[in-house]
Structure formats: structure tokens, C-alpha cells
Amino acid sequence: MQEENTLNEIFCLRLSKALADKSFTQRELSLLTGIAQSAISKYLSGKGLPRTAELFKLAKVLGVSMDYLCGLRENRPTANNTLYQDNLGLISSLSFALDTLEGAMGSLRKRLAQYSSYLINPDNQLPAPRVAENDHENYS
């Protein structure tokens, strides 16, 4: 049990350092790796360790080795990981787009609430669309 706690601490510290070195947020790391943000938070708080596939993804995105993250190597190799560095702008744009979509969803939920009386009670009729008098003549 002591060994597992030590491994959790080492992994937590090294993941935090690698994350800070790349200037990634937990959300950005989640987007890049496909690992849930809640799992990344758990790893960063020392409350769990990733499975091998997740460890591989984290190491690849952060430009470090799996051995480094697990404390098996002391030196942190500098990886030439330009693919992820070049895509930082894209990650930031995706994050902004997600925030925008979440805001739009909130607006749609408010609109839906406005019409909820029509959805709940089928006897209520939605107002008919208004057609200008001149438009009727154009279609005759």
C-alpha cells in the first residue's frame, strides 16, 4: 500500500509539472487525449492512476515518456512534439467553441421553457404564423 501511495504522489507531481510546462489546462488535456476531465483531476490530486492506454496518451500529448510520469526515470527527456505545439491554437479555438455552444444550449433551454405550456398541455395551440396581407395575394 505504501508503494502505491508513493507511485500516486510521484505520478501526481510529474503530471502536474508536465501539464504546467505545456501550459495546458485540464480541459485542454482532456480534449487532446480523450480522457475525461474528471479522471485527469483525479490523477492530479493523487487519488488514482491511469490505465496503460491512458498513460500512453498522456505521455504522448505532454511530450514525456511513460517511464518519466511513473517515476522510473529521473530525467525528463525533451521531446520534439511539434504536432501538439502547433495545434495549441486549434485547442484554444475548440475550447472557445465548446463554451459558445454551451451558452447557446442554455439559451435554447430558456426558449423551450417559454413554450413549455404548449408542450405540456396539448389543448393549447401554438400561435399561427403571421402572414402579411400582401403576401397572400402573391401566392394566389
Secondary structure, DSSP 8 states (H G I E B T S, - for coil): -HHHHHHHHHHHHHHHHHHHHHT--HHHHHHHH---HHHHHHHHTTS----HHHHHHHHHHHT--HHHHHTS-SS------HHHHHTHHHHHHHHHHHHHHHHHHHHHHHHHHHTHHHHH-TTS--------HHHHHHT-
